[in-house]
Amino acid sequence: MEKNEMEEQKEEDDQIVNPWEVAGKDGGKIDYDKLIDKFGCQRLDESLISRIERLTSRPPHVFLRRGVFFAHRDFNEILDAYERGEKFYLYTGRGPSSEALHLGHLIPFMFTKYLQDAFKVPLVIQLTDDEKCMWKNLSVEECQRLARENAKDIIACGFDITKTFIFSDFDYVGGAFYRNMVKVAKCVTFNKVVGIFGFTAEDHIGKISFPPVQAVPSFPSSFPQLFPGKDDLRCLIPCAIDQDPYFRMTRDVAPRIGYQKPALIESSFFPALQGETGKMSASDPNSAIYVTDSAKVIKNKVNKYAFSGGQDSIENHRKYGANLEVDIPIKYLGFFLEDDAELEHMRKEYAAGRMLTGEVKKRLIEVLTELVERHIRARAAVTDEMVDAFMAIRPLPNMFD
Ligand code: TYM
C-alpha cells in the first residue's frame, strides 16, 4: 500500500506537525528548518521584515523581530501588490474546543491585529465550530456556545469592527461559500486528503469532507457581502505552521478553479510549560496558561511547571550558568517582553550564572500577569451585542480606509 505523507514524515524524521498533533523527534525540540524544507514554504528573512517596516512606516512587530513568525508562502507577492497600490484581505481562525484561549492562541490574533492596523485591510475570522464538533466529543450546541465565548476573547484583542467579519461555520456556510466548497471538493481525491492529513478508512466522513470548509475563506467570492466583484483580491493568512496542510491543499486547488492562491505568514509554536517538544495545548491544562488564569494561578504554574535551564544548585548555577536553549521562562520572555535591551541583558546574565532561575521566573510572572490582566479587562468589556455586531453578515463600506 502507498504510504501517506504523514507516515513518511514519521518514518523520516519522527517529527510530527499537523493540525492535530505537534511533537518533536524523540521528545526533542521541533526542527523548524526541517519543517520549511518538508512543507516547501519559504523563510521569512531580514529583507522582507525591512520591507514591511518601510511599507507600513511602523517598527516591525516584536514577533517579526524575534523570528516568531518565521515562514511564509508568497508573502513577497502580497507586498509587491501592496506597493503597487493594490489591497488584500486577511483571513485567520479558531477551532472552538475550549472555554478560553491559551497564550499560544493569542499569538496569531495579536499579530493579525498588528497586520490589520499596519496595512489597513479587512479581516475575516472563521470559527470552525463544525470542525471541533467532528473531532472532539462535543455536541453541536456546545461547539456553537464555545464559538461565541471564543469570539469574545478574539474581539478583546482589539480588532476594528469596521474592518472585521467573524463567522461561525454552523451559521454562515451556504450560498457562495458552499458553492466554492463544492468546487474545491471536486478537485481533491480521497487519496490526496489521506496523503495530506493522514485520514484512515476508520475516520468518519465528516472529517474527510471538512478540509474545503477551511479552504474557501481564502477566496474573496466566498464573501459576496464583503467583496462583490473583487474576485482577484489577494488573501493573506496569518497562523501557526500546524495549519499549513489545509492551505497546501487550498493552494494546490486554487488555480484549477480560477482563483488566486492565498499567501501565508506562519509562526512557530508557543511551547508548553514543560518544554519545547510540543505546542502549548488546550488538552493539557498544566501545559498551558489560559487568558482567564488569575495572577495566583499564573505564578503557581510558572513556578511549578515552567521547565528551567538553570543548574540544580546555586553553586553549579553560578559556575556553569543556565542553558538558554531549553529554558522555558527565557523562551516565553522572548515572545512577550517587548524591551529588546532588557531581554538581551537577562539572557546574558542568566547564561553567565549571575542571574538565577527564580529571578527570571519572577520577571516572567510580572509580564504574563500584566498581559493576562489587560486581556481580562478587555474581554469583560465585550458584550453580547458586540459579538452580534462583529458576526452580522453585512458589507464593510470603509474596510480599506
Ligand atoms: P486552533 O483553534 O487550534 O488555533 C487557533 C490559532 O492558534 C494557532 N496556535 C498556536 N500558535 C502558536 N503557538 C501555539 N501553541 C498554538 N496553538 C495554536 C493556530 O495555528 C491557529 O492559527 N482549524 C483551526 C481554525 C481555523 C484557522 C483558519 C486557523 C480555521 N481557519 C485559518 C488559522 C487560519 C484551528 O482549530 O485552530
Boltz pocket constraint, residues with backbone or C-beta under 6 A from the ligand:
constraints:
  - pocket:
      binder: B
      contacts: [[A, 19], [A, 91], [A, 92], [A, 93], [A, 94], [A, 95], [A, 96], [A, 103], [A, 104], [A, 105], [A, 106], [A, 107], [A, 108], [A, 126], [A, 127], [A, 128], [A, 131], [A, 214], [A, 237], [A, 238], [A, 239], [A, 240], [A, 241], [A, 242], [A, 243], [A, 267], [A, 268], [A, 269], [A, 270], [A, 271], [A, 279], [A, 280], [A, 281]]
      max_distance: 6.0
